[in-house]
C-alpha cells in the first residue's frame, strides 16, 4: 500500500517519470528473473552439500549445536 501511495505522489509531482517507472517495472522483473532462479539453485546445492557433510553426525545422534 505504501508503494502505491509513493507512486501516486510521484505521478502527481512528475507524471512522465511515474509512467516510465510503471512501464519499466515488468521489464526489470523479467530481466532479474534468471538471477533469482540461479540463486534458488545455488542455495539448494549448498543445502545438499551441508546435508551430506552433516550426515555422519546425524547418524551418530549428535545435534549440530554440540
mmCIF file of the N, C-alpha and C atoms, coordinates in Angstrom:
data_MODEL
# 
_entry.id   MODEL 
# 
loop_
_atom_site.group_PDB 
_atom_site.id 
_atom_site.type_symbol 
_atom_site.label_atom_id 
_atom_site.label_alt_id 
_atom_site.label_comp_id 
_atom_site.label_asym_id 
_atom_site.label_entity_id 
_atom_site.label_seq_id 
_atom_site.pdbx_PDB_ins_code 
_atom_site.Cartn_x 
_atom_site.Cartn_y 
_atom_site.Cartn_z 
_atom_site.occupancy 
_atom_site.B_iso_or_equiv 
_atom_site.pdbx_formal_charge 
_atom_site.auth_seq_id 
_atom_site.auth_comp_id 
_atom_site.auth_asym_id 
_atom_site.auth_atom_id 
_atom_site.pdbx_PDB_model_num 
ATOM 1   N N  . UNK A 1 1  ? 0.825  -1.186  0.000   1.00 0.00 ? 1  UNK A N  1 
ATOM 2   C CA . UNK A 1 1  ? 0.000  0.000   0.000   1.00 0.00 ? 1  UNK A CA 1 
ATOM 3   C C  . UNK A 1 1  ? 0.874  1.256   0.000   1.00 0.00 ? 1  UNK A C  1 
ATOM 4   N N  . UNK A 1 2  ? 1.971  1.210   0.755   1.00 0.00 ? 2  UNK A N  1 
ATOM 5   C CA . UNK A 1 2  ? 2.866  2.361   0.808   1.00 0.00 ? 2  UNK A CA 1 
ATOM 6   C C  . UNK A 1 2  ? 3.510  2.613   -0.557  1.00 0.00 ? 2  UNK A C  1 
ATOM 7   N N  . UNK A 1 3  ? 3.861  1.528   -1.238  1.00 0.00 ? 3  UNK A N  1 
ATOM 8   C CA . UNK A 1 3  ? 4.438  1.687   -2.571  1.00 0.00 ? 3  UNK A CA 1 
ATOM 9   C C  . UNK A 1 3  ? 3.471  2.358   -3.538  1.00 0.00 ? 3  UNK A C  1 
ATOM 10  N N  . UNK A 1 4  ? 2.205  1.988   -3.438  1.00 0.00 ? 4  UNK A N  1 
ATOM 11  C CA . UNK A 1 4  ? 1.197  2.596   -4.304  1.00 0.00 ? 4  UNK A CA 1 
ATOM 12  C C  . UNK A 1 4  ? 1.029  4.084   -3.994  1.00 0.00 ? 4  UNK A C  1 
ATOM 13  N N  . UNK A 1 5  ? 1.042  4.431   -2.712  1.00 0.00 ? 5  UNK A N  1 
ATOM 14  C CA . UNK A 1 5  ? 0.918  5.842   -2.336  1.00 0.00 ? 5  UNK A CA 1 
ATOM 15  C C  . UNK A 1 5  ? 2.128  6.645   -2.804  1.00 0.00 ? 5  UNK A C  1 
ATOM 16  N N  . UNK A 1 6  ? 3.311  6.057   -2.700  1.00 0.00 ? 6  UNK A N  1 
ATOM 17  C CA . UNK A 1 6  ? 4.501  6.738   -3.212  1.00 0.00 ? 6  UNK A CA 1 
ATOM 18  C C  . UNK A 1 6  ? 4.428  6.916   -4.726  1.00 0.00 ? 6  UNK A C  1 
ATOM 19  N N  . UNK A 1 7  ? 3.896  5.911   -5.412  1.00 0.00 ? 7  UNK A N  1 
ATOM 20  C CA . UNK A 1 7  ? 3.756  6.038   -6.864  1.00 0.00 ? 7  UNK A CA 1 
ATOM 21  C C  . UNK A 1 7  ? 2.745  7.132   -7.212  1.00 0.00 ? 7  UNK A C  1 
ATOM 22  N N  . UNK A 1 8  ? 1.666  7.214   -6.459  1.00 0.00 ? 8  UNK A N  1 
ATOM 23  C CA . UNK A 1 8  ? 0.695  8.287   -6.699  1.00 0.00 ? 8  UNK A CA 1 
ATOM 24  C C  . UNK A 1 8  ? 1.316  9.667   -6.460  1.00 0.00 ? 8  UNK A C  1 
ATOM 25  N N  . UNK A 1 9  ? 2.152  9.770   -5.443  1.00 0.00 ? 9  UNK A N  1 
ATOM 26  C CA . UNK A 1 9  ? 2.844  11.034  -5.199  1.00 0.00 ? 9  UNK A CA 1 
ATOM 27  C C  . UNK A 1 9  ? 3.779  11.371  -6.356  1.00 0.00 ? 9  UNK A C  1 
ATOM 28  N N  . UNK A 1 10 ? 4.494  10.364  -6.843  1.00 0.00 ? 10 UNK A N  1 
ATOM 29  C CA . UNK A 1 10 ? 5.360  10.580  -7.996  1.00 0.00 ? 10 UNK A CA 1 
ATOM 30  C C  . UNK A 1 10 ? 4.535  10.950  -9.229  1.00 0.00 ? 10 UNK A C  1 
ATOM 31  N N  . UNK A 1 11 ? 3.384  10.318  -9.393  1.00 0.00 ? 11 UNK A N  1 
ATOM 32  C CA . UNK A 1 11 ? 2.500  10.648  -10.521 1.00 0.00 ? 11 UNK A CA 1 
ATOM 33  C C  . UNK A 1 11 ? 2.049  12.103  -10.438 1.00 0.00 ? 11 UNK A C  1 
ATOM 34  N N  . UNK A 1 12 ? 1.773  12.567  -9.251  1.00 0.00 ? 12 UNK A N  1 
ATOM 35  C CA . UNK A 1 12 ? 1.333  13.948  -9.082  1.00 0.00 ? 12 UNK A CA 1 
ATOM 36  C C  . UNK A 1 12 ? 2.480  14.936  -9.336  1.00 0.00 ? 12 UNK A C  1 
ATOM 37  N N  . UNK A 1 13 ? 3.689  14.583  -8.861  1.00 0.00 ? 13 UNK A N  1 
ATOM 38  C CA . UNK A 1 13 ? 4.813  15.505  -8.985  1.00 0.00 ? 13 UNK A CA 1 
ATOM 39  C C  . UNK A 1 13 ? 5.466  15.470  -10.365 1.00 0.00 ? 13 UNK A C  1 
ATOM 40  N N  . UNK A 1 14 ? 5.639  14.274  -10.903 1.00 0.00 ? 14 UNK A N  1 
ATOM 41  C CA . UNK A 1 14 ? 6.340  14.139  -12.181 1.00 0.00 ? 14 UNK A CA 1 
ATOM 42  C C  . UNK A 1 14 ? 5.741  12.962  -12.947 1.00 0.00 ? 14 UNK A C  1 
ATOM 43  N N  . UNK A 1 15 ? 4.671  13.200  -13.668 1.00 0.00 ? 15 UNK A N  1 
ATOM 44  C CA . UNK A 1 15 ? 3.938  12.105  -14.280 1.00 0.00 ? 15 UNK A CA 1 
ATOM 45  C C  . UNK A 1 15 ? 4.720  11.354  -15.361 1.00 0.00 ? 15 UNK A C  1 
ATOM 46  N N  . UNK A 1 16 ? 5.622  11.984  -16.155 1.00 0.00 ? 16 UNK A N  1 
ATOM 47  C CA . UNK A 1 16 ? 6.356  11.161  -17.130 1.00 0.00 ? 16 UNK A CA 1 
ATOM 48  C C  . UNK A 1 16 ? 7.261  10.120  -16.462 1.00 0.00 ? 16 UNK A C  1 
ATOM 49  N N  . UNK A 1 17 ? 7.889  10.518  -15.358 1.00 0.00 ? 17 UNK A N  1 
ATOM 50  C CA . UNK A 1 17 ? 8.750  9.582   -14.637 1.00 0.00 ? 17 UNK A CA 1 
ATOM 51  C C  . UNK A 1 17 ? 7.930  8.452   -14.017 1.00 0.00 ? 17 UNK A C  1 
ATOM 52  N N  . UNK A 1 18 ? 6.751  8.764   -13.518 1.00 0.00 ? 18 UNK A N  1 
ATOM 53  C CA . UNK A 1 18 ? 5.880  7.743   -12.931 1.00 0.00 ? 18 UNK A CA 1 
ATOM 54  C C  . UNK A 1 18 ? 5.419  6.754   -13.995 1.00 0.00 ? 18 UNK A C  1 
ATOM 55  N N  . UNK A 1 19 ? 5.087  7.235   -15.170 1.00 0.00 ? 19 UNK A N  1 
ATOM 56  C CA . UNK A 1 19 ? 4.660  6.328   -16.243 1.00 0.00 ? 19 UNK A CA 1 
ATOM 57  C C  . UNK A 1 19 ? 5.825  5.484   -16.746 1.00 0.00 ? 19 UNK A C  1 
ATOM 58  N N  . UNK A 1 20 ? 7.017  6.068   -16.798 1.00 0.00 ? 20 UNK A N  1 
ATOM 59  C CA . UNK A 1 20 ? 8.203  5.300   -17.183 1.00 0.00 ? 20 UNK A CA 1 
ATOM 60  C C  . UNK A 1 20 ? 8.478  4.199   -16.155 1.00 0.00 ? 20 UNK A C  1 
ATOM 61  N N  . UNK A 1 21 ? 8.344  4.513   -14.873 1.00 0.00 ? 21 UNK A N  1 
ATOM 62  C CA . UNK A 1 21 ? 8.541  3.505   -13.833 1.00 0.00 ? 21 UNK A CA 1 
ATOM 63  C C  . UNK A 1 21 ? 7.495  2.406   -13.939 1.00 0.00 ? 21 UNK A C  1 
ATOM 64  N N  . UNK A 1 22 ? 6.277  2.778   -14.259 1.00 0.00 ? 22 UNK A N  1 
ATOM 65  C CA . UNK A 1 22 ? 5.197  1.797   -14.401 1.00 0.00 ? 22 UNK A CA 1 
ATOM 66  C C  . UNK A 1 22 ? 5.452  0.853   -15.568 1.00 0.00 ? 22 UNK A C  1 
ATOM 67  N N  . UNK A 1 23 ? 6.028  1.357   -16.644 1.00 0.00 ? 23 UNK A N  1 
ATOM 68  C CA . UNK A 1 23 ? 6.321  0.526   -17.806 1.00 0.00 ? 23 UNK A CA 1 
ATOM 69  C C  . UNK A 1 23 ? 7.618  -0.265  -17.639 1.00 0.00 ? 23 UNK A C  1 
ATOM 70  N N  . UNK A 1 24 ? 8.572  0.284   -16.910 1.00 0.00 ? 24 UNK A N  1 
ATOM 71  C CA . UNK A 1 24 ? 9.874  -0.372  -16.774 1.00 0.00 ? 24 UNK A CA 1 
ATOM 72  C C  . UNK A 1 24 ? 9.859  -1.485  -15.735 1.00 0.00 ? 24 UNK A C  1 
ATOM 73  N N  . UNK A 1 25 ? 8.966  -1.438  -14.754 1.00 0.00 ? 25 UNK A N  1 
ATOM 74  C CA . UNK A 1 25 ? 8.966  -2.431  -13.680 1.00 0.00 ? 25 UNK A CA 1 
ATOM 75  C C  . UNK A 1 25 ? 8.825  -3.868  -14.192 1.00 0.00 ? 25 UNK A C  1 
ATOM 76  N N  . UNK A 1 26 ? 7.871  -4.170  -15.079 1.00 0.00 ? 26 UNK A N  1 
ATOM 77  C CA . UNK A 1 26 ? 7.777  -5.557  -15.566 1.00 0.00 ? 26 UNK A CA 1 
ATOM 78  C C  . UNK A 1 26 ? 9.011  -5.991  -16.366 1.00 0.00 ? 26 UNK A C  1 
ATOM 79  N N  . UNK A 1 27 ? 9.616  -5.078  -17.107 1.00 0.00 ? 27 UNK A N  1 
ATOM 80  C CA . UNK A 1 27 ? 10.813 -5.433  -17.868 1.00 0.00 ? 27 UNK A CA 1 
ATOM 81  C C  . UNK A 1 27 ? 11.987 -5.734  -16.945 1.00 0.00 ? 27 UNK A C  1 
ATOM 82  N N  . UNK A 1 28 ? 12.162 -4.936  -15.909 1.00 0.00 ? 28 UNK A N  1 
ATOM 83  C CA . UNK A 1 28 ? 13.235 -5.185  -14.943 1.00 0.00 ? 28 UNK A CA 1 
ATOM 84  C C  . UNK A 1 28 ? 12.987 -6.497  -14.218 1.00 0.00 ? 28 UNK A C  1 
ATOM 85  N N  . UNK A 1 29 ? 11.734 -6.789  -13.876 1.00 0.00 ? 29 UNK A N  1 
ATOM 86  C CA . UNK A 1 29 ? 11.392 -8.053  -13.215 1.00 0.00 ? 29 UNK A CA 1 
ATOM 87  C C  . UNK A 1 29 ? 11.742 -9.235  -14.108 1.00 0.00 ? 29 UNK A C  1 
ATOM 88  N N  . UNK A 1 30 ? 11.461 -9.139  -15.396 1.00 0.00 ? 30 UNK A N  1 
ATOM 89  C CA . UNK A 1 30 ? 11.785 -10.225 -16.325 1.00 0.00 ? 30 UNK A CA 1 
ATOM 90  C C  . UNK A 1 30 ? 13.294 -10.390 -16.497 1.00 0.00 ? 30 UNK A C  1 
ATOM 91  N N  . UNK A 1 31 ? 14.018 -9.284  -16.506 1.00 0.00 ? 31 UNK A N  1 
ATOM 92  C CA . UNK A 1 31 ? 15.474 -9.364  -16.653 1.00 0.00 ? 31 UNK A CA 1 
ATOM 93  C C  . UNK A 1 31 ? 16.103 -9.999  -15.413 1.00 0.00 ? 31 UNK A C  1 
ATOM 94  N N  . UNK A 1 32 ? 15.585 -9.702  -14.223 1.00 0.00 ? 32 UNK A N  1 
ATOM 95  C CA . UNK A 1 32 ? 16.162 -10.220 -12.988 1.00 0.00 ? 32 UNK A CA 1 
ATOM 96  C C  . UNK A 1 32 ? 15.695 -11.633 -12.645 1.00 0.00 ? 32 UNK A C  1 
ATOM 97  N N  . UNK A 1 33 ? 14.694 -12.153 -13.322 1.00 0.00 ? 33 UNK A N  1 
ATOM 98  C CA . UNK A 1 33 ? 14.160 -13.485 -13.023 1.00 0.00 ? 33 UNK A CA 1 
ATOM 99  C C  . UNK A 1 33 ? 15.205 -14.597 -13.145 1.00 0.00 ? 33 UNK A C  1 
ATOM 100 N N  . UNK A 1 34 ? 16.039 -14.645 -14.179 1.00 0.00 ? 34 UNK A N  1 
ATOM 101 C CA . UNK A 1 34 ? 17.050 -15.719 -14.227 1.00 0.00 ? 34 UNK A CA 1 
ATOM 102 C C  . UNK A 1 34 ? 18.025 -15.678 -13.054 1.00 0.00 ? 34 UNK A C  1 
ATOM 103 N N  . UNK A 1 35 ? 18.381 -14.482 -12.583 1.00 0.00 ? 35 UNK A N  1 
ATOM 104 C CA . UNK A 1 35 ? 19.280 -14.382 -11.444 1.00 0.00 ? 35 UNK A CA 1 
ATOM 105 C C  . UNK A 1 35 ? 18.614 -14.899 -10.172 1.00 0.00 ? 35 UNK A C  1 
ATOM 106 N N  . UNK A 1 36 ? 17.318 -14.656 -10.041 1.00 0.00 ? 36 UNK A N  1 
ATOM 107 C CA . UNK A 1 36 ? 16.582 -15.162 -8.889  1.00 0.00 ? 36 UNK A CA 1 
ATOM 108 C C  . UNK A 1 36 ? 16.534 -16.691 -8.929  1.00 0.00 ? 36 UNK A C  1 
ATOM 109 N N  . UNK A 1 37 ? 16.297 -17.260 -10.109 1.00 0.00 ? 37 UNK A N  1 
ATOM 110 C CA . UNK A 1 37 ? 16.277 -18.718 -10.248 1.00 0.00 ? 37 UNK A CA 1 
ATOM 111 C C  . UNK A 1 37 ? 17.656 -19.309 -10.000 1.00 0.00 ? 37 UNK A C  1 
ATOM 112 N N  . UNK A 1 38 ? 18.701 -18.635 -10.444 1.00 0.00 ? 38 UNK A N  1 
ATOM 113 C CA . UNK A 1 38 ? 20.065 -19.091 -10.189 1.00 0.00 ? 38 UNK A CA 1 
ATOM 114 C C  . UNK A 1 38 ? 20.363 -19.074 -8.688  1.00 0.00 ? 38 UNK A C  1 
ATOM 115 N N  . UNK A 1 39 ? 19.912 -18.071 -7.992  1.00 0.00 ? 39 UNK A N  1 
ATOM 116 C CA . UNK A 1 39 ? 20.098 -18.003 -6.546  1.00 0.00 ? 39 UNK A CA 1 
ATOM 117 C C  . UNK A 1 39 ? 19.393 -19.136 -5.825  1.00 0.00 ? 39 UNK A C  1 
ATOM 118 N N  . UNK A 1 40 ? 18.200 -19.495 -6.277  1.00 0.00 ? 40 UNK A N  1 
ATOM 119 C CA . UNK A 1 40 ? 17.482 -20.620 -5.684  1.00 0.00 ? 40 UNK A CA 1 
ATOM 120 C C  . UNK A 1 40 ? 18.251 -21.911 -5.910  1.00 0.00 ? 40 UNK A C  1 
ATOM 121 N N  . UNK A 1 41 ? 18.797 -22.081 -7.103  1.00 0.00 ? 41 UNK A N  1 
ATOM 122 C CA . UNK A 1 41 ? 19.576 -23.286 -7.410  1.00 0.00 ? 41 UNK A CA 1 
ATOM 123 C C  . UNK A 1 41 ? 20.852 -23.380 -6.594  1.00 0.00 ? 41 UNK A C  1 
ATOM 124 N N  . UNK A 1 42 ? 21.564 -22.272 -6.444  1.00 0.00 ? 42 UNK A N  1 
ATOM 125 C CA . UNK A 1 42 ? 22.797 -22.268 -5.657  1.00 0.00 ? 42 UNK A CA 1 
ATOM 126 C C  . UNK A 1 42 ? 22.486 -22.557 -4.188  1.00 0.00 ? 42 UNK A C  1 
ATOM 127 N N  . UNK A 1 43 ? 21.411 -21.991 -3.676  1.00 0.00 ? 43 UNK A N  1 
ATOM 128 C CA . UNK A 1 43 ? 21.011 -22.260 -2.298  1.00 0.00 ? 43 UNK A CA 1 
ATOM 129 C C  . UNK A 1 43 ? 20.686 -23.738 -2.109  1.00 0.00 ? 43 UNK A C  1 
ATOM 130 N N  . UNK A 1 44 ? 20.039 -24.349 -3.083  1.00 0.00 ? 44 UNK A N  1 
ATOM 131 C CA . UNK A 1 44 ? 19.717 -25.773 -2.993  1.00 0.00 ? 44 UNK A CA 1 
ATOM 132 C C  . UNK A 1 44 ? 20.980 -26.626 -3.003  1.00 0.00 ? 44 UNK A C  1 
ATOM 133 N N  . UNK A 1 45 ? 21.960 -26.276 -3.822  1.00 0.00 ? 45 UNK A N  1 
ATOM 134 C CA . UNK A 1 45 ? 23.213 -27.033 -3.876  1.00 0.00 ? 45 UNK A CA 1 
ATOM 135 C C  . UNK A 1 45 ? 23.947 -26.927 -2.548  1.00 0.00 ? 45 UNK A C  1 
ATOM 136 N N  . UNK A 1 46 ? 24.019 -25.739 -1.959  1.00 0.00 ? 46 UNK A N  1 
ATOM 137 C CA . UNK A 1 46 ? 24.683 -25.584 -0.668  1.00 0.00 ? 46 UNK A CA 1 
ATOM 138 C C  . UNK A 1 46 ? 23.941 -26.330 0.439   1.00 0.00 ? 46 UNK A C  1 
ATOM 139 N N  . UNK A 1 47 ? 22.628 -26.361 0.390   1.00 0.00 ? 47 UNK A N  1 
ATOM 140 C CA . UNK A 1 47 ? 21.865 -27.120 1.377   1.00 0.00 ? 47 UNK A CA 1 
ATOM 141 C C  . UNK A 1 47 ? 22.139 -28.613 1.237   1.00 0.00 ? 47 UNK A C  1 
ATOM 142 N N  . UNK A 1 48 ? 22.236 -29.093 0.010   1.00 0.00 ? 48 UNK A N  1 
ATOM 143 C CA . UNK A 1 48 ? 22.551 -30.504 -0.221  1.00 0.00 ? 48 UNK A CA 1 
ATOM 144 C C  . UNK A 1 48 ? 23.948 -30.837 0.287   1.00 0.00 ? 48 UNK A C  1 
ATOM 145 N N  . UNK A 1 49 ? 24.928 -29.986 0.001   1.00 0.00 ? 49 UNK A N  1 
ATOM 146 C CA . UNK A 1 49 ? 26.289 -30.224 0.486   1.00 0.00 ? 49 UNK A CA 1 
ATOM 147 C C  . UNK A 1 49 ? 26.350 -30.215 2.011   1.00 0.00 ? 49 UNK A C  1 
ATOM 148 N N  . UNK A 1 50 ? 25.625 -29.315 2.640   1.00 0.00 ? 50 UNK A N  1 
ATOM 149 C CA . UNK A 1 50 ? 25.597 -29.271 4.106   1.00 0.00 ? 50 UNK A CA 1 
ATOM 150 C C  . UNK A 1 50 ? 24.963 -30.539 4.659   1.00 0.00 ? 50 UNK A C  1 
ATOM 151 N N  . UNK A 1 51 ? 23.900 -31.018 4.028   1.00 0.00 ? 51 UNK A N  1 
ATOM 152 C CA . UNK A 1 51 ? 23.260 -32.247 4.492   1.00 0.00 ? 51 UNK A CA 1 
ATOM 153 C C  . UNK A 1 51 ? 24.187 -33.447 4.338   1.00 0.00 ? 51 UNK A C  1 
ATOM 154 N N  . UNK A 1 52 ? 24.954 -33.484 3.255   1.00 0.00 ? 52 UNK A N  1 
ATOM 155 C CA . UNK A 1 52 ? 25.895 -34.592 3.047   1.00 0.00 ? 52 UNK A CA 1 
ATOM 156 C C  . UNK A 1 52 ? 27.011 -34.558 4.082   1.00 0.00 ? 52 UNK A C  1 
ATOM 157 N N  . UNK A 1 53 ? 27.532 -33.371 4.369   1.00 0.00 ? 53 UNK A N  1 
ATOM 158 C CA . UNK A 1 53 ? 28.620 -33.251 5.343   1.00 0.00 ? 53 UNK A CA 1 
ATOM 159 C C  . UNK A 1 53 ? 28.128 -33.575 6.750   1.00 0.00 ? 53 UNK A C  1 
ATOM 160 N N  . UNK A 1 54 ? 26.909 -33.191 7.087   1.00 0.00 ? 54 UNK A N  1 
ATOM 161 C CA . UNK A 1 54 ? 26.384 -33.410 8.429   1.00 0.00 ? 54 UNK A CA 1 
ATOM 162 C C  . UNK A 1 54 ? 25.786 -34.795 8.623   1.00 0.00 ? 54 UNK A C  1 
ATOM 163 N N  . UNK A 1 55 ? 25.700 -35.606 7.573   1.00 0.00 ? 55 UNK A N  1 
ATOM 164 C CA . UNK A 1 55 ? 25.056 -36.913 7.676   1.00 0.00 ? 55 UNK A CA 1 
ATOM 165 C C  . UNK A 1 55 ? 25.732 -37.829 8.697   1.00 0.00 ? 55 UNK A C  1 
ATOM 166 N N  . UNK A 1 56 ? 27.065 -37.945 8.736   1.00 0.00 ? 56 UNK A N  1 
ATOM 167 C CA . UNK A 1 56 ? 27.659 -38.835 9.745   1.00 0.00 ? 56 UNK A CA 1 
ATOM 168 C C  . UNK A 1 56 ? 27.313 -38.426 11.183  1.00 0.00 ? 56 UNK A C  1 
ATOM 169 N N  . UNK A 1 57 ? 27.277 -37.127 11.452  1.00 0.00 ? 57 UNK A N  1 
ATOM 170 C CA . UNK A 1 57 ? 26.931 -36.670 12.787  1.00 0.00 ? 57 UNK A CA 1 
ATOM 171 C C  . UNK A 1 57 ? 25.484 -36.992 13.112  1.00 0.00 ? 57 UNK A C  1 
ATOM 172 N N  . UNK A 1 58 ? 24.628 -36.875 12.149  1.00 0.00 ? 58 UNK A N  1 
ATOM 173 C CA . UNK A 1 58 ? 23.205 -37.183 12.392  1.00 0.00 ? 58 UNK A CA 1 
ATOM 174 C C  . UNK A 1 58 ? 22.998 -38.667 12.607  1.00 0.00 ? 58 UNK A C  1 
ATOM 175 N N  . UNK A 1 59 ? 23.787 -39.499 11.904  1.00 0.00 ? 59 UNK A N  1 
ATOM 176 C CA . UNK A 1 59 ? 23.672 -40.937 12.090  1.00 0.00 ? 59 UNK A CA 1 
ATOM 177 C C  . UNK A 1 59 ? 24.127 -41.324 13.496  1.00 0.00 ? 59 UNK A C  1 
ATOM 178 N N  . UNK A 1 60 ? 25.161 -40.658 14.010  1.00 0.00 ? 60 UNK A N  1 
ATOM 179 C CA . UNK A 1 60 ? 25.662 -40.937 15.362  1.00 0.00 ? 60 UNK A CA 1 
ATOM 180 C C  . UNK A 1 60 ? 24.792 -40.311 16.446  1.00 0.00 ? 60 UNK A C  1 
ATOM 181 N N  . UNK A 1 61 ? 23.827 -39.505 16.061  1.00 0.00 ? 61 UNK A N  1 
ATOM 182 C CA . UNK A 1 61 ? 22.896 -38.930 17.020  1.00 0.00 ? 61 UNK A CA 1 
ATOM 183 C C  . UNK A 1 61 ? 23.352 -37.635 17.632  1.00 0.00 ? 61 UNK A C  1 
ATOM 184 N N  . UNK A 1 62 ? 24.337 -36.982 17.057  1.00 0.00 ? 62 UNK A N  1 
ATOM 185 C CA . UNK A 1 62 ? 24.819 -35.702 17.571  1.00 0.00 ? 62 UNK A CA 1 
ATOM 186 C C  . UNK A 1 62 ? 23.973 -34.581 16.990  1.00 0.00 ? 62 UNK A C  1 
ATOM 187 N N  . UNK A 1 63 ? 23.722 -33.568 17.797  1.00 0.00 ? 63 UNK A N  1 
ATOM 188 C CA . UNK A 1 63 ? 22.984 -32.416 17.288  1.00 0.00 ? 63 UNK A CA 1 
ATOM 189 C C  . UNK A 1 63 ? 23.980 -31.368 16.793  1.00 0.00 ? 63 UNK A C  1 
ATOM 190 N N  . UNK A 1 64 ? 23.606 -30.505 15.859  1.00 0.00 ? 64 UNK A N  1 
ATOM 191 C CA . UNK A 1 64 ? 24.537 -29.503 15.318  1.00 0.00 ? 64 UNK A CA 1 
ATOM 192 C C  . UNK A 1 64 ? 25.021 -28.507 16.361  1.00 0.00 ? 64 UNK A C  1 
ATOM 193 N N  . UNK A 1 65 ? 24.319 -28.333 17.480  1.00 0.00 ? 65 UNK A N  1 
ATOM 194 C CA . UNK A 1 65 ? 24.700 -27.353 18.482  1.00 0.00 ? 65 UNK A CA 1 
ATOM 195 C C  . UNK A 1 65 ? 25.780 -27.820 19.437  1.00 0.00 ? 65 UNK A C  1 
ATOM 196 N N  . UNK A 1 66 ? 26.115 -29.092 19.482  1.00 0.00 ? 66 UNK A N  1 
ATOM 197 C CA . UNK A 1 66 ? 27.096 -29.621 20.451  1.00 0.00 ? 66 UNK A CA 1 
ATOM 198 C C  . UNK A 1 66 ? 28.515 -29.420 20.004  1.00 0.00 ? 66 UNK A C  1 
# 
